[in-house]
């Protein structure tokens, strides 16, 4: 089959239109905060806290907050317990516990993976408002029975605006 100059031009226009549409869709509203902290290869100790500092400019806006976990295939548990302290700009602290399920009952990893690394988003709070404007500090430690756990590659915190979906 041979393509004429007219067909080639039309094909390129179609390709450019698809690329433009993909760019528009991919460039939605950015997250308010999205950051990862790499954890030591030697293990994440119970006494080691991962800290995220987030500036909140609008306390009328509802937000969705989730933790992002990247685990390696040799992680020996199906879940990860997190102990979370959220410190407000005026120093008030709230303490929480969150269980993140990383694997199915059959042992298969739930998150998206490539090679030996899997990534999973674990919802923490949805449609929530911050009480005050300013910097919030999220201090996160693991709550597993082992003092040191190996196989958690990194921990992330993602905060995005909630636009009415619960």
JOHUTA-V31477 format. One line per field, one symbol per residue. phi: phi as a letter, one per 40 degrees, with the letter a starting at -180 (. if undefined). psi: psi as a letter, one per 40 degrees, with the letter a starting at -180 (. if undefined). burial: 1 if it has 16 or more other C-alpha atoms within 10 Angstrom, else 0. Layout:
phi->???
psi->???
burial->???
//
This chain:
phi->.bbcdcccccccccccccccccccccccccccaaabbcbccchccccbbcbbbbcbbbccccbbbabbbbbcccdcbcaacbbbbbbcdcgcbbbbbbbbcbbcdcgcccccaagbbbbabbcbbbfbbccbchcbbbbbbcbccccbbbhccabbbbbbccbgcb
psi->hihiddddddddddddddddddddddfahiidhhiihhiideihidehihhhhhhheheehiihhiihhhiieeheieihhhhhhhhideehhhhihhhhhdiideeiidihihbehihihhhdhifiiidiiahihhhhiifididhhiehdihihhhihhfeh.
burial->0000000000000000000000000000000111010010000111001111010100000111111111110000010101111111100000000101110000001010000011111101011011000011111111110000111111111111110000
//
